[in-house]
Every structure is written in structure tokens, then in C-alpha cells.
């Protein structure tokens, strides 16, 4: 299996190519366009299915009425189970009570460990969290979808020491967001963030990085904020693409629901989300149709029976 870098972008859909509503249509974003096969990330994004480059839309509605939410959307992405159906509705931002057992026992991190029992750390979560996050989460036993999956599967959660050693990424890529916390963290640029993620990825089969500022920008309805976020991602992906070895690396990008692509509303949307796979093994995602198809494809790449993640207990 290649070294898979899974970059999860919260709240990015494929919306109308209307520059008055959609910052992904408004701004020139060459790196994102390259990832999209030469096209902007809008509802006009052509499907692409090549051995080393797959581009396609994913249904994020999961056959459930209402607006998709992070809690059930992310749980679906990381388990391959329709967690909106399990919960009986779209729910978020934290995990729904009915989906917690699935996150605790059936996430892709569990299946990766089972697929490679000889590897001490087949999966990694690249994000670093400040001390106050751990204090709050432990006191209230309120973990995010991703951190709950990781804790249950024995995937280490990273903190300030990892960030200081260059073995983790801040959620905003650069670490500037840690400045108000008055912690001894030195900001980096997006080029170093890309190199850091790539280095970390070489030590694991799958390395996940979660970026949520896209969702924040969507809720803000601010083109200025959206542009700042997209320009930062542009710099990051420009350098990450340059780091990739097509014979060894696979970059996977997707999202949990739409939001950023329509600044005419503060709410999430029912638009499909992009799935982009670039590099060795990309064809594993060529038939993906909705959020339930992501985890099984990753597990197949790891050489395990995908049926383990396909069951829907509802």
C-alpha cells in the first residue's frame, strides 16, 4: 500500500460556478485547480478516473432529509457506515450517541490496525491540540468524531510537545492561531507544514490531517475570510503536491458536507463534496459515490476485506 495522506477539509462542497456566491469560483486557485484536473471546484468539476488521479463528487446527504452535519458526516467518512441513518437524522458537530459505539469499534483506524498487525503505528493523526482541549474533553468526556476514533483505536493524539518537535501540525497549518493561547509555539509557513505532513506520512500507512477553517469561513459569509483560508490552502497544496512521490504516495482529499461554496447562506448545504485522489493507488476511489465509500476504499488499499466496514447496523 502507498503512504496515504488523508487531508480532510471540513465544509467544502461543489456548488454553483457563481463568483457572487462561491469563493471557489471567484478566486484564482491554481493548486486546487490542478488537483481538480485543471478545473475549479464547482458543480462543473468533471469526473476523472485515471490510475493515478481520480476526481469525483460524493453525495453527502446519505438519503436523509435536512442539512448534513459534521457529527454524522465525519462518522460516516471514518467508518464507512451511514451514521446519519443510524442516528435517524443529520447531527453535529459532536458524535451522536447512537454512533459512538461505531466510532469506538469500527473506524478505519481499527481496520488498518487489523490489516497490518505487525506495524506498531499503521495510522497517525497529524493534528496537535493545546492542553486546554484535553482538559475540556476529559472533564466532560466530549470528544470530536476524529479524536474519539483515534483514542478508541490507540492512535496517539498529539499535543504541544509534538508541535514543538515538528512532528504535528496546528489545525490552521501555520500555528498562528495558537498565539492568543500564550504557548511556546513558533509559527511556520504553509510550505513547512506541507513538508512536515509528508515526513510524518512516511512513517505510517495512513496519516490524517483535519482542517476546519473552511467550515468556519463558510459560516462567516465573508469573502475576505474565505479568500484568506483558500490562499493558505493554495500555498499548502502547492508544496504538498511537490513533495509527493508518484510511486509511493497517495494524497486523498474530501469533505463531510457543503458550506464554503455558498456564502449566500450561513448554513450547511446539500451540495455534493469533492473527492480527489492523486498518486499511487488513486484508482481505489474511482467508484466512490457517497461518504460511505471512503473508508472501505482505504481499507481495501491496506489489503483487508472491505466488508468489515460496509455493514450498516440500522
Secondary structure as the mmCIF struct_conf table of DSSP 4:
data_model
#
loop_
_struct_conf.conf_type_id
_struct_conf.id
_struct_conf.beg_label_comp_id
_struct_conf.beg_label_asym_id
_struct_conf.beg_label_seq_id
_struct_conf.end_label_comp_id
_struct_conf.end_label_asym_id
_struct_conf.end_label_seq_id
STRN STRN1 UNK A 3 UNK A 9
TURN_TY1_P TURN_TY1_P1 UNK A 10 UNK A 11
STRN STRN2 UNK A 13 UNK A 13
BEND BEND1 UNK A 17 UNK A 17
TURN_TY1_P TURN_TY1_P2 UNK A 19 UNK A 21
HELX_RH_AL_P HELX_RH_AL_P1 UNK A 23 UNK A 26
BEND BEND2 UNK A 27 UNK A 27
HELX_RH_AL_P HELX_RH_AL_P2 UNK A 30 UNK A 35
TURN_TY1_P TURN_TY1_P3 UNK A 36 UNK A 37
BEND BEND3 UNK A 38 UNK A 39
BEND BEND4 UNK A 41 UNK A 42
TURN_TY1_P TURN_TY1_P4 UNK A 43 UNK A 44
HELX_LH_PP_P HELX_LH_PP_P1 UNK A 45 UNK A 47
STRN STRN3 UNK A 48 UNK A 50
TURN_TY1_P TURN_TY1_P5 UNK A 51 UNK A 52
STRN STRN4 UNK A 53 UNK A 58
STRN STRN5 UNK A 59 UNK A 59
BEND BEND5 UNK A 61 UNK A 61
TURN_TY1_P TURN_TY1_P6 UNK A 62 UNK A 63
BEND BEND6 UNK A 65 UNK A 66
HELX_RH_AL_P HELX_RH_AL_P3 UNK A 70 UNK A 79
BEND BEND7 UNK A 80 UNK A 81
HELX_RH_AL_P HELX_RH_AL_P4 UNK A 83 UNK A 87
TURN_TY1_P TURN_TY1_P7 UNK A 88 UNK A 88
BEND BEND8 UNK A 89 UNK A 89
BEND BEND9 UNK A 93 UNK A 94
HELX_LH_PP_P HELX_LH_PP_P2 UNK A 95 UNK A 96
HELX_RH_AL_P HELX_RH_AL_P5 UNK A 97 UNK A 105
BEND BEND10 UNK A 106 UNK A 107
HELX_RH_AL_P HELX_RH_AL_P6 UNK A 108 UNK A 115
TURN_TY1_P TURN_TY1_P8 UNK A 116 UNK A 118
TURN_TY1_P TURN_TY1_P9 UNK A 120 UNK A 121
BEND BEND11 UNK A 122 UNK A 122
STRN STRN6 UNK A 123 UNK A 125
STRN STRN7 UNK A 127 UNK A 128
HELX_RH_AL_P HELX_RH_AL_P7 UNK A 131 UNK A 140
TURN_TY1_P TURN_TY1_P10 UNK A 141 UNK A 141
HELX_RH_AL_P HELX_RH_AL_P8 UNK A 145 UNK A 153
TURN_TY1_P TURN_TY1_P11 UNK A 154 UNK A 154
HELX_LH_PP_P HELX_LH_PP_P3 UNK A 155 UNK A 157
STRN STRN8 UNK A 158 UNK A 158
HELX_RH_AL_P HELX_RH_AL_P9 UNK A 160 UNK A 164
TURN_TY1_P TURN_TY1_P12 UNK A 165 UNK A 166
BEND BEND12 UNK A 167 UNK A 168
STRN STRN9 UNK A 169 UNK A 169
TURN_TY1_P TURN_TY1_P13 UNK A 171 UNK A 172
BEND BEND13 UNK A 173 UNK A 175
HELX_RH_3T_P HELX_RH_3T_P1 UNK A 176 UNK A 181
TURN_TY1_P TURN_TY1_P14 UNK A 182 UNK A 182
BEND BEND14 UNK A 184 UNK A 184
HELX_RH_AL_P HELX_RH_AL_P10 UNK A 190 UNK A 201
TURN_TY1_P TURN_TY1_P15 UNK A 202 UNK A 203
BEND BEND15 UNK A 204 UNK A 205
STRN STRN10 UNK A 206 UNK A 211
HELX_RH_AL_P HELX_RH_AL_P11 UNK A 213 UNK A 220
TURN_TY1_P TURN_TY1_P16 UNK A 221 UNK A 221
HELX_RH_AL_P HELX_RH_AL_P12 UNK A 223 UNK A 243
TURN_TY1_P TURN_TY1_P17 UNK A 246 UNK A 248
STRN STRN11 UNK A 249 UNK A 254
BEND BEND16 UNK A 256 UNK A 257
STRN STRN12 UNK A 258 UNK A 258
TURN_TY1_P TURN_TY1_P18 UNK A 260 UNK A 261
TURN_TY1_P TURN_TY1_P19 UNK A 263 UNK A 264
BEND BEND17 UNK A 266 UNK A 267
STRN STRN13 UNK A 269 UNK A 269
STRN STRN14 UNK A 273 UNK A 279
TURN_TY1_P TURN_TY1_P20 UNK A 280 UNK A 281
HELX_RH_3T_P HELX_RH_3T_P2 UNK A 282 UNK A 285
TURN_TY1_P TURN_TY1_P21 UNK A 286 UNK A 287
STRN STRN15 UNK A 290 UNK A 290
TURN_TY1_P TURN_TY1_P22 UNK A 291 UNK A 292
HELX_RH_AL_P HELX_RH_AL_P13 UNK A 293 UNK A 301
TURN_TY1_P TURN_TY1_P23 UNK A 302 UNK A 303
BEND BEND18 UNK A 304 UNK A 304
TURN_TY1_P TURN_TY1_P24 UNK A 306 UNK A 306
HELX_RH_AL_P HELX_RH_AL_P14 UNK A 307 UNK A 310
#
